[in-house]
Amino acid sequence: MGHTNKKPIFILYVVCISAFFASLNQNIYSPIIPLIKDSFDVSTTLVNLTVSLFIFITAIMQIVYGTILDFKGSRFILLPSLILTVLASIGCAVTGNFTLFLVFRSIQALGTAAIPLIAAATITDLFDGEERGSAMGTYQTLLSIAPAVAPILGGFIGDRYNYDGVFWSLVGISILLLIINMLVFPKDQKKHKTSKRNGLHFYLVMAKDKVGSVLLSLSFLNFLIYFSILIYLPVLLTDHYHLDLKLVGLLYLPMTLSLIAGSLLFKYIQKKISLVNIFTFTNFSIAFSVIGFGLTHTVSLLLMSLSLFIYGMGIGILTPSYATILTHQFEQNRASAMGVFNFVRYIGMSIGPLVSGTLLGVLRSEIMFIMFGVMFGIISIFGYLLVYNTKNIDKKSRTNKASF
């Protein structure tokens, strides 16, 4: 894939913007939860169910879509997914029945769940070597911007046009993306020589692969910790530091901005530093930053913010590096590998608040987060030993493979 070929670059930005929209679809919803509750006159538990169900369906569908993508190609899934998103968003906007709203929101999750996975699979088809790592950095940067932008956008639209205005906005964006993808998304996307049976067998192979299992363990624990911190932070800042809610929002910025910065940084450092070294250094940075958060979060806002900044940088760098290593490790089942990777991340996100909430019932918060950091550090040592001994990872990241 030559550097002068502009078409893959254009397609890269189309699929990355599509993935950004999928993340926007999930995160724009948070500020309008009170509007949903009041509009349908339902309990907080039922409204929270719409959030949990969306994440759960998104997680499960990563496995399903990953298998289909490897033997059917991306276009086969992408266009129907966008059509499904359009129809489900219209349903969410017009219905006055909460049960139907829950159904449409679940269908919306079915549609949008495919898009980030398709983007990642398309990147691995269009790019190889260092270009793949750089493209993964672009992809992850846009995905990390969405959670920062979406709540602001959702709050603004919801305040002016109620909750249905948010969903009509999603209808308009998804129709626009459907038209663009119909026109520019490759029709001759390469399908890999695999079958449904081989695709399902691959998950057993991946589970037995030492590098794959360690990377997935690290991803799971990383996002479990990340969402534990996200949920715990407002409680800490209001109960322990007695801060106003407006200030609470501002103290999310160190981690959010550094996450975006880390994704951008990965694009450039992966061209100059080996994936093994990036993997090793960043894993241990995350372990120490989580331990640092555990030690400082009840003592100093400044030191806590510094720990969160380092942690956010680590997540921003590690997520595309994990994805790049996995696609090199499982070259012939790249979409399935990314499906498992996304599935594990979403499961970590969904159970993080439950695990941390349970642990906080029996442990002090300092002990819990230090324990999380130590666990991450121990698994990182095993990860370093395995990835360091897998010599072909760095070789693949620098070589244009003939199979592309």
N, C-alpha and C positions, 0 to 999 in steps of 0.2 A: 504494500500500500504506500504509494509515494506521498511525500509531503506536499507536493504541488496539486494533488487531486483535491479539488474543493468540494466535490459532491458529498463524500463521506463526512466532511466537517459540517456541512449544512444539515445532513441527516442527523448527525450527532446532536446538534442544538435542537432540532425538532423533537427527537426522542427524550432529550433531557428536560425540555420545557413541558413535554407531556407527563414525564415523571414528577416534575415540580407540581403540576396540576393535581396529580393523584395525591400527593402529600398535602397540598392545599385543601383538597376535598375532605381529608380527615381532620386537619387542624383548624380549619375555619369554623368548625362546629362548636368548639369549646365556649366562646363568649355568648353564644345564643342559647345555651342550655337553660338559663332561667326563662327565656322567651318561650321555649318549647314547653317547659313545665307549666307556665301560666296559660299559654294558648290552648293546650289540650287538657288542662286541669288534672294532671296526673302527679303521682308521687315522685320524689327525687330518685328513688330506687328504680322506677320504670324508665326515667330519663337516662340514668346511668347505664341501664341495660342497652340503650341504643349505642352508647360509646363502646362498651365491652364487646357487644356482638359484632360491631364493625371491625374491631381489631382482631377478634377471634376468626371471623370469616376471612379476613385478609391474610392471616397467618396460615390457615389450612389451605387456602387456594394457591399459595406459593408452591406447595408440593404438587398439586394437581396441574397447574399451568406449566411448571418446570418440565414435567414429563411430556406434556403435549407439545411444548415448544421445540424440544429436541428432535421429535420425529415429524412434526407438521410445519414448523417454521413460524416466524413471529407474526406475519401479516394475517395468517389464519385466525389468530387470537385477537390482534389489536383492534381491528375495525369493529367486530361484534362487541368487544368490550366497551368501546367508546359509545356505540349505539345504545347498549344496555345502560351506560351511565347517563346518557341524555334522557332516556325514558324514565329511569328511576328518579332522577332529579326533578323531572316534571311532576312525577307522582308525589314526591315529598312536598313540593310547592303547593299543590292544589288540594290534597286530601285534608279533610277535617276530622278524620278518625285516627286515633293514635295507633291502633293495631295495624291499620294500613300504612301509616307513616313508618312504623317499625319494619314492616315487610319491605317497603320501598327503600328504606335506608340500608337494609341487608342486601337488596339487589344492587344498590349503588356500590356497596363494598365488593360484591362479586365482579362488577365492571372495573372499578379502579384498581383492584388487587393485581391485575395482570400487567398494568402499565409500567411500574418501576422495574419489574422483572424483564419485560420485553425490552426496555431501554438498556438494561445491563447486558442482555443476551445479544442485542444488536451491536452494542459497542464491541463485544468480544468477536463478533463476526466481521466487523468492518476494520478493526485495528488489531495490531499485534505488537510485540516488543514494547519498547518505551512509549510508543504512541497509545497503546492500550492503557498503560498506567496513567498517562496524562488525561485521556478521555474519561477514565474512571474518576479522576480528580474533579473534572468538570461536572460529571454526573452527581457526585456526592456533594459538591458545593451547592448546586441548585436544590438538592434534596434537603440540605441543612438550612438553607435560607427560608424555605417554606414554613417550618414551624415558628420562625421568628416573625414572619410577615402575616401569616394567616390569621392569628387571633386579632391583630390590629384591624385587618381588613374585615373580618367577620363582625367585630364590634361596631365598626363604622357603618357597614351596610345594614346590620341588624337594628341599630339605633334609628336609622332613617327609614328603612323599608320593611321592618319586622323580619321574622325568620324566613318567610317565603321569599323575600327579596334576596336573601343569601342563596337560596336554591335556584332561583331564576338566573342569578349571576353565574352559577355553576352550569346551568343549562346552556347559556350563551357561550361560555368558554369551551365546554365540551363539544358543542356543534362546530365551533371554529377549528378546534384541534382535529375533529373528525374529517373535515374538509381538507385541511392541510395534509394530514397523514394519507388520505385517499390519493392525493396528487403526488406526493413525494416519497412515501415509504416504499422501499425496494420491493418489487414484485417477484424478483428472482432470488429471494432470501434463501441462503443455503440451508438445506436440512442435513442433519447428521445421520450417518448410517446406524440407525438404532431402531428398535421396535418398542411397542408398549411393554412387552415382557422384559426386554433388556433394560428399558427405562426404569421399571419398578425394581429390578434386580440391582440397579446401580445404587439405590439407597442403602442396601446392605453392604455393598462394596465400599461406599463412602464412610459408613459407620465403622467399618473395620480398618480403614486407612488411618494410620497414626497421625499424619499431618492434618488431614481433614477433621478428625475427631477433636484434636487439640484446638484448632482454629475455631471450630464451632462451639467448643466449651468456653473459650475466651470471649467469643461474641455474645453468647448467652449471658455469661456473668457480667460482662461489660454493660449490657443494656438493662440487666436487672438492677445493677448499681445506679446507672444513670437515672432510671425512672424512680428508684427509691429516693434519690436525692431531690428530684423534681417535686415529688409529692411531699417530702419532709421539709423542704426549704420554707414554704409559707408558714407552716406551723412553728418552725424554729424562730423565724423573724418576727412573727406577731406575738408568740407566747414568751419567748426568752428575751428578745431585744425590744419588744413592744413598739414595733415600727408600724407606720401607716401603710395601708394596702398599696398606695401609689409607689412608695419606696420599695415595697416587696417586689413589685414588677421590675423595677430598675436593677435589683440585685440578681435577676436572672441573666442580665446582659453579659457579665464576664464570661459565663459558660457558653451562651449562645453565640456571641461574636467570635470567641476563640475557636469554637467548633467550625464556623465558616472559614476562619483564617487557616485552621489546620487543613481543611479540605483543599484550599487554594495552594497552601504550601506543599502538599503532597505532589501536586502536578509538577512542581519544579524540582524538588529534591529527589524524586524517583529517577530522574534522568542522570543524576550525579552520584547518588548513594545507592548501594545494593538494597534490594528488597529485604534481605535477611537482616542487614544492619538497621534499616528503618523499623522493621518488625520488632527487633530485640530492644532497641533504645526506647521506642514509644511504649511498648508493653510495660517496661519497668518504670517509665515516667508516670503511666497511669496508676500503677500499683502504689508508688510513693505519693502521688497527689491525692489518692483516696485515703491513704493513711494520714496524710497531712490534713485533709478535711476532717477526719475523725478527731485528730488532736486539737484542731484550732476552731471548729465551728461554734463552740460554746464560749470561746475565750476572746476572739478578735474578729470583727467583720472584715478588716483589711486582709489578715492572713487567710481567712476562709475564702475571700474573693480571689486571692492569689492561687490558692489550691484549686478552686473551680476553674480558673482561667487555664491552668496547666492541664487539668483534666479534660476540658473542652478541646484544647489543641490536640490532645492525645486521641480523643474519639474522632476528630476531623481527619487526622492522618491515618489512623488504624483502619477505619471502615473501608476506604478504597484499597488499602494495602492488603487487607484480608481477602477482599473480593478478587484482586489481581492474582494473589497467590493461589486461591482456589481454582480460578479459571486456568491457570497454568498447570496445576496439579491434575485437574480433571478435564483435559482438553477436549475429549470427544463427547462429554456430557456437561457442557458449560452451563446451559440453561437450567438443567436439573440441579447442578451444584449451587447456582445462585438462588434457586428456589428454596433449597434446604437452608442456605445462609440467611435468606430473608425470613423464612419460617422461624428459625431459631432466635433471630433478633426480636421478632414480634412476640414470641412466647416469653422471652426475657422481659420485654416491656410490660406485658400484661400481668405477669405474676410478681414483678418487682415490688409494687406497692403492697401486695398481699403478704409477701415474705417479710419485708421490712416492718410492716405493721404488726405482724405476729411476733417478730423478734423484739420489737420495742416494748412489747408487753412483759418481757422477761429480762431484757438486757438494757444497759444504758446506751444511748445513741453513740457515745464515743467508742465503746467497745465494739458495737455492731459494725460501724464503718471501718475501724481499724482491722477487724476480722475480715471484712470484704476485701480490703486492700492486700492483706497478707495472703488470702486465698488466690487472688488474681496474680500476685507475685510468684507463688509456688507453681501455678499452672504455666506462667510465663517462662519459668526455668525449663520445664519440660518442652514447651513450645520452641524455645531457643535451641535446645539440643536436637530436636527432631528436624526443624527447618534448616538448621545449620548443616546437618548431615544430608539434606536433600539438595544435592549440588545443582540439580537441573532447574531449580526455581529461578535463580538469578540468571542462569544461561538462557532460559526461555524468555525472560523479561527483556533480553537484549537481542534476541534472534528472531528474524522473520521466518516463521515456520512454513514449510512447503504445503502443509495441509490446509492452509488458509485459502 
